[in-house]
């Protein structure tokens, strides 16, 4: 078997005095644990050569991509069956009327050109109000069970008070597949902001510096997520977080969080190099709840509205001090 393996290596090599010393080292390493009678004079010139260059080399090592991302969902949407071209054409014609209507509204707003010029202190501009019609259609609910990675369940409904009710149960028991090690989460987030004809857009919150919410929780800690999906693949998973501490009980809670307090993460990992959030590139807004051992069970978060405010007394640009480090020590 070993002789056949060496024959395979030799068949893909050629002696060259200036290229490829790596393959020669591999062959010499293979001979250390074998008896000398295995090798005939066929291999002696090869073993005595100083260097070897590989011709038509076949690589069997799996590719490790440190930076490049193949798709925005990082493999989670590979099992989705894409519609055929005919189905896309039929669906596009069906939605054409609504897209033209949306385009007319965009043109009307552009011609009127009536932006907000004065942001009065203490005045909250509501962005997401669950008392509006079809408010739930703007949100998407996901759990680990959707990807067959866990057993958590979650729903987003209207409560008796007319607010959005994010509730369910989180379970940290993961699937015994030998791959998943940690699980137990539920999440809601808004759909991607878009313009007419399916063009992607983003929220522009540059004139504000504070996030304002009216909520009623259950005592659990939740995570506020501000997605700032960028153009390049390195920025597809950029999310800014801040912890939402709820008190529990029957009383409503007013929450004011400056945008300077949010920290950057990517794929669940806090980044070494931080920076202030780009408020003109907010693509999604959402909440997450996680489960650890001894923290499994039901959760309940009631949200009446989410708004923005300009606070003239808050001058902080970014709350976290960063130290200048070499590029090979801290990465983004």
Secondary structure, DSSP 4 states (H G I P E B T S, - for coil): -HHHHHHHHHHTEEE-SSS-HHHHHHHHHHHTTS-GGG--HHHHHHHH-S-EEESSPPP-SPP--SS--SSTTTTTTTTPPPPPHHHHHHHHHHHHHHHHHHHHHHHHHHHH--------TT--EEEEETTSTTGGGGEEEEEGGGGTS---EEEEEE-TTSSEEEEEEE--PPPSSSS-----EEEEEEPPPEEGGGEE--B--TT--EEEEEEE--S-EEEEEEE---SSGGGTTEEEEEEEE---SSS-EEEEEEGGG-EEEETTEE-SS-----TT-B-EEEEEEE--TT--EEEEEEEEEEEEE--TT---S-SS------TTTS--
